[in-house]
Amino acid sequence: MYQQLARKENLHHAFLRVKKNGGCFGIDKVSIEKFERYLASHLQELSRLLTQERYKPLPVRRVLIPKTNGK
């Protein structure tokens, strides 16, 4: 499975989907625009870590969305 994920074409496609969805800053505070400036090197490094099964994702950023009922 890591080999499939590690393919640069798949990583690039995933990035384009996040960008199209209006992805925002993650817990690392890196914007889509900043990530895209160094896209080739980021995808290469991510591919290398996935291939070596050494990738460790950062925690998910939690954002509370206020509801109309106050919860």
N, C-alpha and C positions, 0 to 999 in steps of 0.2 A: 504494500500500500504506500509506503514512503516513496518508493520509486515513482509511482504515478503522481503523487503530490509534488515531488521534487522537480518535475519537468518544468522548465522555464516557461513554456507555452501555457501550461495550466496556471502557474503563478501569475503570469501577465494577464490572463483572462480574469482571474479572481480580482486582481487589482482594478481592472477596468470596470468590473461590476460594482466594486466598493465605490469607486469614483462616480459612476453613474448614479448611484443611490445617494450621493451627497455625503459620503463618509466624513466623519469629523475627527477631531483630535482623539487619540487613544490615551491610555494611562501614561504613555511616554511623552505626551504633548507634541507629537510630530504631526503636522498637518498633511493632508493629501498632497498639497502643492509642494511642500518640502520633500516628502517622500518621493514624489515623481521626479524632482530634480536629479536625484541619484538613483533612479529606478533600476537601471541595469546592474549597478553594484549591489543594491539591496536584494534584488531577485537572485543574483548569483550567490550571495552569502546565504540567503534563505534556502536556496536549492542545495547548497553544500551541507548545511546543518541538517536538513531533512534527509539527505542521502546517507549521512553518517548517523542518523537517528539520534542527534544531539540537540534538536530544536526544543526549546523550553519557552512556551508563550508566556507573556506577562498576564497578570490578572485582568479580568474584564473590568472596564470602568462602569461604575454603577451611577445611574442618573435617575433620581426620583421625579416622576411626572405628577404634578398636582391634578387631582380629579375634582370635578364639579361638586361632588358630595363631600369634599373635605378630607377624604382618605388618601 
